[in-house]
Amino acid sequence: MGRFLIYFSYFGTRYSGVQEQRGLAVKTVGGALMTALKHLQPSNEIKLTLSSRTDKGVHALANACHVDLVYPFDGKEYNPSVITSLLNYYLMNQQEEIRILQTKQVPETFNCRHSATGRKYVYRLGHILGSGFKSALGSQTDGSEALLEELQNFTHSKFPKRKRPLGEALDAFNASKAVIYRTELDIRKLVAAAEMLSGIHNYLCFTCHRKEDDDNLPHPVKMLTIGVKRGQPLGHRFQKYSSCLDNNIEFWDIHVQSKSFMYKQVRRLVGAMVLVAKNAISLSDLQDILENPRKEFPFAGQMSAREDGLFLLDVDYSSNDLEISGSVQTDSVSEQPELSHDDDDVSVSCGGSHHGDGVTTTRPGGGAADSEQIAGNHVMNCLSATQTDSTMASSSPNSQEVSLSG
């Protein structure tokens, strides 16, 4: 019998989470993987163990699972490359939005959930700079309220007035893969909230109750690192027309790392940061729930950020835990993809226009920055430089460009 560690990625929009829900007629990532594994026809009963459980609508650039597989003929073992190829062939033919990244044979004592040394998430969000943005017809409005007022008068039966049918300001590449706030966020406060939430704290206020955790409640005291980095719309380099550019959307990536997380913890952390950035709560309010953890407080019901901006970025393991005696079979694959690189230099156009090459990235020649370094100081420098340059903008409006190293 061989135990195999399988890395896989998926878009979670079509799935009711990653965990298989037996007895319920819902589509899950784990259920699709189980069906695919059965096509390998192992002689043993398949039991899939997941490293990280993600909720409905949450995506993963790299999640992991392990499974024991017994080859149907004595004296042989499964080849990891064959497992990857056959699983992807099935998933592709079934039009599943899941792909196997790598398969690796590991010791039979290895557990993908308990052996993980760290998990990384990234939350993609954007905000619209300034008050004006373009409507679907291309006409410039005075602001979101003017458009909302016009939409209120739209009496089509499919768009009830009470729902205010305000369309998403994203293109097809970014729809359901980022969350856009139509009010401009205070990035200084977003970074300050990230710095406050980083460290060792009791995060009881940042989780929700889940029935299956009744007998095994995770400990709320954890060590977290949160970084805020300048983001980019997906596919922005290849699009001639982009609603992200037309609507003046500025993207930011919130990176969160810890050994483990509680239920909905990352989304509630981001939600609290956004509340601070929208001036809905103060940094003192945030500090209060950190120092005095409790379940009930005035903004408890407002802290959960939407799921479609959240990506599980990676699951880390010690190389010693992955080694088995003798030769180890594994796929030879390239490095896992990332939404943004920790050692990228990001040139941020701090003016109101994002047309053309307003955001570019280059690989510096120096060493890579610490992947978990708080980006707050860099963001603050960018914002300070923007204020300093504002006096020059009146005479040279095209010179409002500063460099932000991540």
C-alpha positions as CSV (number, residue, x, y, z in Angstrom):
1,M,0.0,0.0,0.0
2,G,1.2,3.5,-0.8
3,R,0.2,6.8,0.8
4,F,0.2,9.7,-1.6
5,L,0.1,13.5,-0.9
6,I,-1.8,15.3,-3.7
7,Y,-1.7,19.0,-4.3
8,F,-4.7,20.4,-6.1
9,S,-6.2,23.7,-7.1
10,Y,-9.7,24.8,-7.9
11,F,-12.2,27.7,-8.4
12,G,-14.7,27.3,-5.6
13,T,-17.6,29.2,-7.2
14,R,-19.5,26.1,-8.3
15,Y,-18.8,24.0,-5.2
16,S,-20.4,23.9,-1.7
17,G,-17.0,23.8,-0.1
18,V,-14.2,21.3,-0.3
19,Q,-15.4,18.8,2.4
20,E,-17.6,16.0,1.1
21,Q,-21.1,16.2,2.5
22,R,-22.5,12.7,2.6
23,G,-26.3,12.4,2.4
24,L,-26.7,15.8,0.8
25,A,-27.1,16.3,-2.9
26,V,-24.5,19.1,-3.1
27,K,-21.4,19.4,-5.3
28,T,-18.2,19.6,-3.4
29,V,-14.5,19.6,-4.3
30,G,-13.8,16.5,-2.1
31,G,-16.7,14.6,-3.7
32,A,-15.4,15.3,-7.2
33,L,-11.9,14.1,-6.1
34,M,-13.3,10.9,-4.6
35,T,-15.2,10.1,-7.8
36,A,-12.0,10.7,-9.8
37,L,-9.9,8.5,-7.5
38,K,-12.3,5.6,-7.9
39,H,-11.5,5.6,-11.6
40,L,-7.9,4.5,-10.6
41,Q,-9.6,1.2,-9.5
42,P,-7.5,0.6,-6.3
43,S,-8.2,-2.7,-4.5
44,N,-8.8,-0.9,-1.2
45,E,-11.6,1.4,0.1
46,I,-10.7,5.0,-0.6
47,K,-10.5,7.4,2.3
48,L,-9.6,11.0,1.5
49,T,-8.0,13.2,4.2
50,L,-8.0,16.9,3.5
51,S,-5.4,19.3,4.7
52,S,-7.5,22.5,4.8
53,R,-11.3,22.9,4.6
54,T,-12.5,25.8,2.6
55,D,-16.1,27.1,2.5
56,K,-18.5,27.5,-0.4
57,G,-17.1,29.9,-3.0
58,V,-13.6,30.0,-1.6
59,H,-10.8,29.2,-4.1
60,A,-7.4,27.4,-3.8
61,L,-4.2,27.9,-5.7
62,A,-2.8,24.9,-3.7
63,N,-4.7,22.8,-1.3
64,A,-3.5,19.3,-0.3
65,C,-4.9,15.9,0.6
66,H,-3.6,12.4,1.2
67,V,-5.0,9.0,0.3
68,D,-3.9,5.4,0.6
69,L,-4.0,3.4,-2.7
70,V,-3.4,-0.3,-3.2
71,Y,-2.6,-1.3,-6.7
72,P,-5.0,-3.9,-8.1
73,F,-2.2,-6.3,-9.0
74,D,0.2,-7.7,-6.4
75,G,3.8,-6.5,-6.5
76,K,3.2,-3.2,-8.1
77,E,2.6,0.4,-6.9
78,Y,1.0,3.4,-8.4
79,N,3.3,5.9,-10.2
80,P,2.6,9.4,-8.9
81,S,2.9,10.9,-12.4
82,V,0.3,8.4,-13.7
83,I,-2.0,9.4,-10.8
84,T,-1.7,13.1,-11.7
85,S,-2.3,12.4,-15.4
86,L,-5.3,10.1,-15.0
87,L,-7.0,12.3,-12.4
88,N,-6.6,15.4,-14.5
89,Y,-7.9,13.5,-17.5
90,Y,-11.1,12.6,-15.7
91,L,-11.6,16.0,-14.1
92,M,-11.1,17.7,-17.5
93,N,-13.6,15.4,-19.2
94,Q,-16.2,16.1,-16.4
95,Q,-15.6,19.8,-16.9
96,E,-14.7,20.2,-13.2
97,E,-12.9,23.4,-12.2
98,I,-10.3,21.3,-10.3
99,R,-6.8,20.3,-11.3
100,I,-4.1,18.2,-9.8
101,L,-0.8,20.0,-9.4
102,Q,1.4,17.3,-8.0
103,T,1.3,13.8,-6.5
104,K,4.0,12.6,-4.1
105,Q,4.5,9.3,-2.3
106,V,5.0,9.9,1.4
107,P,5.5,7.8,4.6
108,E,2.5,5.9,5.8
109,T,2.6,7.8,9.0
110,F,2.2,11.2,7.3
111,N,-1.0,13.1,7.8
112,C,-1.6,16.1,5.5
113,R,-3.7,17.9,8.1
114,H,-1.7,17.5,11.3
115,S,1.7,17.6,9.6
116,A,1.2,21.0,8.1
117,T,3.6,23.6,9.4
118,G,1.7,26.6,8.0
119,R,-1.1,27.7,5.8
120,K,-1.2,30.9,3.6
121,Y,-4.3,32.7,2.4
122,V,-4.7,35.7,0.2
123,Y,-7.8,37.9,0.0
124,R,-8.2,39.9,-3.2
125,L,-10.1,43.2,-2.8
126,G,-10.4,46.4,-4.7
127,H,-12.0,49.8,-4.2
128,I,-13.1,52.5,-6.6
129,L,-10.9,55.6,-6.4
130,G,-12.9,58.8,-6.2
131,S,-16.6,59.2,-6.3
132,G,-17.3,58.9,-10.1
133,F,-17.4,55.7,-12.2
134,K,-18.8,54.7,-15.6
135,S,-22.2,53.2,-16.0
136,A,-22.9,50.2,-18.2
137,L,-23.8,52.6,-21.0
138,G,-20.5,54.3,-20.8
139,S,-21.8,57.7,-19.6
140,Q,-19.9,59.3,-16.7
141,T,-22.0,59.7,-13.6
142,D,-21.5,62.1,-10.7
143,G,-21.1,59.1,-8.3
144,S,-22.6,55.8,-7.2
145,E,-25.6,57.5,-5.5
146,A,-26.7,59.1,-8.8
147,L,-26.6,55.7,-10.5
148,L,-28.4,54.0,-7.7
149,E,-31.1,56.6,-7.9
150,E,-31.5,55.9,-11.6
151,L,-31.6,52.2,-10.9
152,Q,-34.3,52.7,-8.4
153,N,-36.6,54.0,-11.2
154,F,-35.9,50.9,-13.3
155,T,-39.1,49.0,-13.1
156,H,-38.3,45.8,-15.0
157,S,-39.9,42.7,-13.3
158,K,-36.6,40.9,-13.1
159,F,-35.0,43.7,-11.1
160,P,-37.2,44.6,-8.2
161,K,-36.5,48.1,-6.9
162,R,-35.7,47.0,-3.4
163,K,-32.7,45.0,-4.8
164,R,-31.1,48.0,-6.6
165,P,-29.6,46.0,-9.5
166,L,-26.1,47.5,-9.4
167,G,-24.0,45.4,-11.7
168,E,-20.5,44.2,-10.7
169,A,-17.7,46.5,-11.8
170,L,-15.5,43.5,-12.8
171,D,-14.6,41.7,-16.1
172,A,-15.1,38.0,-16.6
173,F,-11.5,37.2,-15.5
174,N,-12.0,38.8,-12.1
175,A,-15.7,38.2,-11.4
176,S,-16.2,35.9,-8.4
177,K,-12.4,36.1,-7.8
178,A,-12.2,39.5,-6.1
179,V,-14.4,41.7,-4.0
180,I,-14.9,45.3,-5.0
181,Y,-16.0,48.0,-2.6
182,R,-17.7,51.0,-4.3
183,T,-16.6,53.3,-1.5
184,E,-13.0,54.3,-1.4
185,L,-11.1,52.7,1.4
186,D,-8.5,54.4,3.7
187,I,-5.5,52.2,2.9
188,R,-3.5,53.7,5.9
189,K,-6.2,52.4,8.2
190,L,-6.3,49.1,6.4
191,V,-2.6,48.6,7.0
192,A,-2.8,49.8,10.6
193,A,-5.6,47.2,11.3
194,A,-3.4,44.5,9.7
195,E,-0.5,45.4,12.0
196,M,-2.8,45.4,15.0
197,L,-4.2,42.0,14.2
198,S,-0.8,40.4,13.6
199,G,1.0,38.7,16.4
200,I,-0.2,36.3,19.1
201,H,-3.8,37.0,20.2
202,N,-7.0,35.4,21.3
203,Y,-9.0,35.4,18.1
204,L,-12.3,34.2,19.6
205,C,-14.1,37.2,18.1
206,F,-13.0,36.2,14.6
207,T,-14.6,32.8,14.3
208,C,-18.2,31.4,14.0
209,H,-19.7,28.5,15.8
210,R,-19.9,25.2,13.8
211,K,-21.8,22.2,14.9
212,E,-19.2,19.6,14.0
213,D,-16.7,21.4,16.2
214,D,-18.7,21.0,19.3
215,D,-16.5,18.2,20.7
216,N,-13.2,19.5,19.3
217,L,-13.2,23.3,19.5
218,P,-9.9,24.7,18.2
219,H,-7.9,26.9,20.6
220,P,-8.5,30.6,19.8
221,V,-5.0,31.7,20.8
222,K,-2.9,31.7,17.6
223,M,0.1,33.5,16.0
224,L,-0.8,35.3,12.8
225,T,1.1,37.4,10.2
226,I,-0.9,39.7,8.0
227,G,0.5,41.7,5.1
228,V,-1.1,44.2,2.8
229,K,0.3,44.4,-0.7
230,R,-0.6,46.2,-3.9
231,G,-2.6,43.9,-6.2
232,Q,-3.5,43.7,-9.8
233,P,-6.6,42.6,-11.8
234,L,-6.2,39.1,-13.4
235,G,-5.3,39.2,-17.1
236,H,-4.8,43.0,-17.1
237,R,-1.8,42.8,-19.4
238,F,-3.7,41.2,-22.2
239,Q,-7.0,43.1,-22.3
240,K,-7.7,46.0,-24.6
241,Y,-10.9,46.8,-22.8
242,S,-11.1,46.4,-19.0
243,S,-13.9,47.4,-16.8
244,C,-11.3,47.4,-13.9
245,L,-9.4,50.2,-15.6
246,D,-12.5,52.0,-16.8
247,N,-14.0,52.0,-13.4
248,N,-10.8,53.2,-11.8
249,I,-10.5,50.2,-9.5
250,E,-7.4,49.8,-7.3
251,F,-6.6,46.3,-6.1
252,W,-5.0,45.2,-2.9
253,D,-4.0,41.7,-1.7
254,I,-4.2,40.8,2.0
255,H,-1.9,37.9,2.9
256,V,-2.6,36.0,6.1
257,Q,-0.4,33.2,7.4
258,S,-0.6,30.9,10.4
259,K,-0.2,27.2,11.3
260,S,-3.9,26.8,11.4
261,F,-7.1,28.7,11.3
262,M,-10.6,28.6,12.9
263,Y,-13.9,28.5,11.0
264,K,-14.3,31.7,8.8
265,Q,-11.4,33.3,10.7
266,V,-9.7,34.8,7.6
267,R,-12.9,36.3,6.2
268,R,-13.7,37.8,9.6
269,L,-10.2,39.3,9.9
270,V,-10.5,40.9,6.5
271,G,-14.0,42.0,7.3
272,A,-12.8,43.8,10.4
273,M,-10.0,45.4,8.5
274,V,-12.4,46.7,5.9
275,L,-14.7,48.1,8.6
276,V,-11.8,50.1,9.9
277,A,-10.8,51.3,6.4
278,K,-14.4,52.4,5.7
279,N,-14.5,54.3,9.1
280,A,-17.3,52.1,10.2
281,I,-15.4,51.2,13.4
282,S,-12.2,52.6,14.9
283,L,-8.9,51.1,15.7
284,S,-9.8,51.3,19.4
285,D,-12.9,49.2,18.7
286,L,-10.7,46.6,17.0
287,Q,-8.2,46.7,19.9
288,D,-11.0,46.2,22.4
289,I,-12.2,42.9,20.9
290,L,-8.6,41.7,20.7
291,E,-8.0,42.5,24.4
292,N,-11.4,41.5,25.6
293,P,-12.5,38.5,23.4
294,R,-16.2,37.8,23.5
295,K,-18.9,36.5,21.2
296,E,-21.2,39.6,21.4
297,F,-20.3,43.1,20.4
298,P,-22.0,45.8,18.3
299,F,-20.4,45.0,14.9
300,A,-20.1,41.2,15.3
301,G,-22.6,40.6,12.5
302,Q,-20.7,42.9,10.0
303,M,-17.3,41.3,10.1
304,S,-17.6,38.4,7.6
305,A,-16.1,39.4,4.2
306,R,-17.5,37.8,1.1
307,E,-16.1,34.4,0.2
308,D,-15.3,34.9,-3.5
309,G,-12.2,37.1,-2.8
310,L,-10.5,34.4,-0.7
311,F,-7.8,32.0,-2.0
312,L,-5.9,29.3,-0.1
313,L,-2.5,30.1,-1.4
314,D,-0.4,27.2,-0.1
315,V,0.1,24.5,2.6
316,D,3.6,24.1,4.0
317,Y,5.2,20.9,5.2
318,S,8.6,20.0,6.6
319,S,10.8,18.2,4.0
320,N,11.7,15.6,6.7
321,D,8.0,14.7,7.1
322,L,7.7,14.0,3.4
323,E,10.8,11.7,3.1
324,I,10.5,7.9,3.1
325,S,13.4,5.4,3.1
326,G,14.6,4.4,-0.4
327,S,13.8,6.2,-3.6
328,V,10.8,8.5,-3.5
329,Q,8.6,9.0,-6.5
330,T,7.2,12.3,-7.2
331,D,6.0,14.5,-10.1
332,S,8.5,16.9,-11.5
333,V,6.4,20.1,-11.7
334,S,7.1,23.8,-11.7
335,E,6.8,26.0,-8.6
336,Q,3.3,26.7,-7.4
337,P,1.6,29.7,-9.0
338,E,1.1,32.9,-7.0
339,L,-1.2,35.9,-7.4
340,S,1.7,38.3,-6.6
341,H,5.3,37.7,-5.8
342,D,6.8,38.7,-2.4
343,D,9.9,40.1,-4.1
344,D,8.2,42.0,-6.9
345,D,8.7,45.7,-7.3
346,V,5.3,47.3,-7.9
347,S,5.1,50.7,-9.5
348,V,1.8,52.2,-8.3
349,S,0.2,55.1,-10.1
350,C,-1.1,57.2,-7.3
351,G,-3.2,59.4,-9.5
352,G,-6.9,58.8,-10.4
353,S,-6.2,57.3,-13.8
354,H,-5.3,53.6,-14.4
355,H,-5.3,53.6,-18.2
356,G,-2.3,52.2,-20.0
357,D,0.6,50.9,-18.0
358,G,-0.5,52.3,-14.6
359,V,0.6,49.2,-12.8
360,T,3.8,47.2,-13.8
361,T,5.8,44.6,-12.1
362,T,9.5,43.8,-12.4
363,R,11.7,41.2,-10.8
364,P,14.5,42.9,-8.8
365,G,18.0,41.6,-8.8
366,G,18.4,41.5,-5.1
367,G,17.3,38.8,-2.7
368,A,13.7,38.0,-2.1
369,A,11.9,39.7,0.7
370,D,10.5,37.8,3.6
371,S,7.2,36.4,2.4
372,E,5.5,37.2,5.7
373,Q,6.9,40.7,6.2
374,I,4.2,43.3,7.0
375,A,3.9,45.6,4.0
376,G,2.5,48.4,6.1
377,N,5.7,50.6,6.1
378,H,6.0,50.3,2.3
379,V,2.4,51.3,1.8
380,M,2.7,54.2,4.3
381,N,5.8,55.4,2.3
382,C,3.8,55.2,-0.9
383,L,0.9,57.2,0.6
384,S,3.3,59.7,2.2
385,A,5.1,60.1,-1.1
386,T,1.7,60.7,-2.8
387,Q,0.9,63.6,-0.4
388,T,4.4,65.0,-0.8
389,D,4.0,64.9,-4.6
390,S,0.6,66.5,-4.5
391,T,2.1,69.9,-4.4
392,M,3.9,69.2,-7.6
393,A,0.9,67.7,-9.3
394,S,-0.6,71.1,-10.2
395,S,2.4,72.0,-12.4
396,S,3.2,68.4,-13.5
397,P,0.1,66.2,-13.3
398,N,1.7,63.2,-15.0
399,S,4.5,62.9,-12.4
400,Q,2.4,61.3,-9.6
401,E,4.2,57.9,-9.7
402,V,6.1,56.4,-6.9
403,S,7.7,53.0,-6.3
404,L,6.4,50.5,-3.8
405,S,8.6,47.5,-3.0
406,G,6.8,44.4,-1.7
